[in-house]
Amino acid sequence: MPSSIGTVQVSNPGRLVKRKTQHMVNSNRKDWKALARKAANEQDPKKLLSIVEELNKALEERENQLRGRVSKRIATKREGGNELLFVDDEPSIRLTLLPILQERGFQVHVAASVSEALATIKAQRFDVLLSDINIDRESDGFTVVQAMREANPDAVTILLTAYPAFETAIHSIRVEVDDYFTKPADLDAIVSTIDRKLLARGIQRTIPTKKASQTQAAR
């Protein structure tokens, strides 16, 4: 029998819930984008702080809604999520982070420039992108993010920057980067964020036994 809400007959309540959820997601999406634009133009530090707090709440609500949309996939988690592209033009950082990421169970592919990263993205599928923002003079990390989004829409994208600024955060939000961290980066926090974002996409990443307890503790 049709269910009712008040005096309104609803022949397909499931469809109504789906439309309502989609409306909430779209509405929330507009909200955080509007807040981002507002913050970018705000000069008063106190007002800016208030907007940032609102923006963080809006983004948290958006993430929760997106997580709800993939709840069915989460119920039957699939393994994977270990293919990671690491992009940075500083040799010392590549040499330092590469073995650590590998110890955490990632299959790491390294790129030292934007052009190299773009070629690698075309050649292989990735689950995660970890990229510096200021890579080289030819372009930047946002170009790599855009290419990754086009090739692998479900990939988790994390940006690194040595020059934290609110404008960078706003730009990251506009291109829908999953998160960004300042250098020197807290690797435990990065890995924890990656695993959380993968779970939101229904992916249970395989973690080496000797590192699993450390990753769980970092959460």
C-alpha positions in Angstrom: 0.0 0.0 0.0 1.1 3.6 -0.6 2.5 5.2 2.5 1.4 8.7 3.5 2.9 11.8 4.9 0.2 13.9 6.4 -2.6 13.9 3.8 -0.2 13.5 0.9 -0.2 10.0 -0.7 3.3 8.7 -1.7 3.3 5.8 -4.1 7.0 5.3 -3.9 8.5 6.4 -0.6 12.0 5.1 -1.6 12.1 7.4 -4.5 11.0 10.3 -2.3 13.8 9.6 0.2 16.3 9.4 -2.7 15.1 12.7 -4.1 15.2 14.4 -0.7 18.7 13.1 -0.1 19.9 14.3 -3.5 18.3 17.7 -2.8 20.2 17.9 0.6 23.5 17.0 -1.1 23.0 19.6 -3.9 21.8 22.2 -1.3 24.8 21.5 0.9 27.2 21.6 -2.1 25.9 25.1 -3.0 26.2 26.2 0.7 29.9 25.3 1.0 30.8 26.8 -2.4 29.0 30.0 -1.5 30.8 30.0 1.9 34.1 29.5 0.1 33.5 32.4 -2.2 32.4 34.5 0.7 35.6 33.6 2.7 37.9 34.4 -0.2 36.5 38.0 -0.3 36.3 38.6 3.4 38.9 41.0 4.9 37.8 41.1 8.5 39.7 38.4 10.5 36.9 37.8 13.0 34.3 37.5 10.3 36.6 35.2 8.3 37.1 32.9 11.3 33.3 32.6 11.7 33.0 31.8 8.0 35.7 29.2 8.2 33.9 27.5 11.1 30.7 27.4 9.0 32.6 26.1 6.0 34.1 23.3 8.1 30.6 22.3 9.3 29.2 22.4 5.8 32.0 20.2 4.5 31.6 17.7 7.3 27.8 17.5 6.5 28.6 17.0 2.8 31.1 14.2 3.6 28.5 12.5 5.8 25.9 12.7 3.1 28.3 11.3 0.5 29.2 8.5 2.9 25.5 7.7 3.2 25.1 7.4 -0.5 27.7 4.7 -0.7 26.5 2.8 2.4 25.4 -0.1 0.3 28.9 -0.5 -1.1 30.4 -0.2 2.4 28.2 -3.1 3.6 30.1 -5.3 1.1 33.6 -3.7 1.3 36.0 -4.5 -1.4 39.7 -4.8 -0.9 42.2 -2.6 -2.7 43.0 1.1 -2.3 46.8 0.6 -2.2 47.8 2.0 -5.6 49.2 5.5 -4.8 50.8 8.1 -7.0 53.2 10.4 -5.1 54.1 13.6 -6.9 56.9 16.0 -5.6 59.8 17.8 -7.3 62.0 17.6 -4.2 64.3 14.5 -4.4 64.8 14.4 -0.6 61.1 14.3 0.1 60.6 11.6 -2.5 63.4 9.5 -1.0 62.1 10.0 2.5 58.4 9.3 2.0 58.6 6.6 -0.6 59.9 3.7 1.8 57.6 4.9 4.6 54.5 4.8 2.3 55.6 1.4 1.1 55.8 0.1 4.7 52.2 1.2 5.2 51.1 -1.1 2.4 50.9 1.3 -0.5 52.1 0.4 -4.0 53.8 3.7 -4.7 54.5 5.2 -8.1 56.6 8.4 -8.0 56.5 11.4 -10.3 58.9 14.4 -10.1 57.0 16.7 -12.4 53.5 17.5 -13.6 54.2 16.1 -17.1 55.5 12.9 -15.6 52.5 12.7 -13.3 50.0 13.2 -16.1 51.7 10.5 -18.2 51.6 8.1 -15.3 47.9 8.8 -14.7 47.1 8.0 -18.3 49.1 4.7 -18.1 47.7 3.3 -14.9 44.8 3.3 -12.5 45.2 4.8 -9.0 43.3 4.7 -5.8 45.2 7.6 -4.1 47.0 10.8 -5.2 49.4 12.4 -2.8 50.8 15.5 -4.4 52.8 18.7 -3.6 51.0 21.9 -4.7 54.1 23.8 -5.9 55.6 21.1 -8.1 57.4 23.0 -10.8 57.1 26.1 -13.0 55.2 24.4 -15.8 52.1 23.9 -13.6 51.0 22.8 -10.1 49.3 20.1 -8.0 45.8 21.2 -9.0 46.5 20.2 -12.6 47.4 16.8 -11.4 44.3 16.6 -9.2 42.1 17.5 -12.2 43.7 14.8 -14.3 43.3 12.2 -11.6 39.6 13.1 -11.1 39.0 12.7 -14.8 40.9 9.3 -15.0 39.9 7.9 -11.6 36.8 9.7 -10.2 36.8 7.7 -7.0 40.5 8.3 -6.2 41.4 10.0 -2.9 43.3 13.2 -3.5 45.6 14.7 -0.9 47.7 17.9 -1.4 50.9 18.9 0.4 52.1 22.5 0.8 55.0 24.2 2.4 53.1 27.6 2.3 49.8 27.2 4.2 47.3 29.9 3.4 43.6 30.1 3.5 43.5 30.9 -0.3 45.1 27.4 -0.9 42.4 25.8 1.2 39.7 27.5 -0.7 41.2 26.5 -4.0 41.4 22.9 -2.7 37.8 22.9 -1.8 36.7 24.3 -5.1 38.4 21.5 -7.0 37.1 19.0 -4.5 40.4 17.8 -3.1 39.8 15.4 -0.2 42.2 17.1 2.2 45.5 19.0 2.3 48.4 19.0 4.8 51.3 21.4 5.5 54.9 20.3 5.4 56.6 18.8 7.3 53.6 16.4 6.9 52.3 14.2 9.7 52.4 10.8 7.9 50.2 9.1 10.4 47.5 11.7 10.0 47.8 11.5 6.2 47.5 7.7 6.1 44.6 7.8 8.6 42.8 10.3 6.4 43.4 8.2 3.2 42.0 5.1 4.9 39.0 7.0 6.2 38.3 8.5 2.7 38.7 5.1 1.1 36.2 3.6 3.5 33.8 6.3 2.6 34.1 5.0 -1.0 33.5 1.4 0.2 37.2 0.3 0.0 38.8 -1.6 2.8 42.5 -1.1 2.3 44.9 -4.0 3.0 47.3 -2.9 5.7 50.5 -4.8 6.6 50.1 -6.6 10.0 53.1 -4.9 11.6 51.7 -1.5 10.7 48.0 -2.1 11.3 48.1 -1.3 15.0 50.0 2.0 14.4 47.4 3.1 11.8 44.5 2.1 14.0 46.1 4.1 16.9 46.5 7.1 14.6 42.8 7.3 14.0 
